[in-house]
Amino acid sequence: MRADLVETLAELLLKARRERQPLDIPAGMAEPSLEEAYAVQDKVVAALGGNGGWKVGAASPTAEPRCAPLPAGLIFRGPARLPASEYGRLGIEAEVAFRVTTDLPPREKPYSRSEVMAAVGAVCAAIEVVDSRWRAWPQVAPGWAVADLSANGALIHGTGLSAWHEIDLSIQPIRLEIEGQPAADAIGGNAAGDPVRLMVWLANHASKRGAGLKVGDVVTTGSCTGMSFADAGSHIRVALRGIGEVEVRLER
């Protein structure tokens, strides 16, 4: 791993967050490997006060997932009000999220699906506000995108449902509304197929990374509706039929 690249890139991304200025990919800097991008994530999140959850996703049911820890200060319980001016872009995704209620600490033996499901106390509706520090996003190579916490701006989650284990989340109806109007509807809709697969992968990835999953972590599993864009002042609502809903107002 190129420690100098990791350090430099983390500092650049933190500076872009502080100054709310888009960042150009540095001339002459090589794209970070996935391992280096994850190391950049750790430095950025530590500097922002530590993580309170994760985002994880995959491009298909068989693709290798990718993930990012999420700064605790950017995770909110809905209904919430957030200043739109804090975000350079207002990409909106409707997602299925899990809340961890039993620690899954680092260990050598991989966690099984049943162990991970038992550690998840609730499933809930979530809204991800998508925002990237890269000026060229989304036309950036994977290493740059992953290093930037996979373009996370904020995560807003609902209360959730504890009796979720018999629900097939791969065919869960989900609706996204912006200003009271339907923006997207889906049945399942997650590119990865089964969100639980992502949760199991993440538990073992976080274990290998030395972090593990902790009680209170909120894990969101990628868009079920694609990405929509909202204007400042918009009211956003996501509903998971039979599970719950979540709302956020992006205040001017």
Secondary structure, DSSP 8 states (H G I E B T S, - for coil): --HHHHHHHHHHHHHHHHHT--B---TT-----HHHHHHHHHHHHHHTT-EEEEEEE-SSTTS--EEEEEEGGGEEESSEEEEGGG-S--EEEEEEEEEE-S-B---SS---HHHHHHHEEEEEEEEEEE--SBTTTTSS-HHHHHHTGGGEEEEEE---BS--TT--GGG-EEEEEETTEEEEEEES--TTS-HHHHHHHHHHHHHHTT--B-TT-EEEEEESS--EE--TT-EEEEEETTTEEEEEEEE-
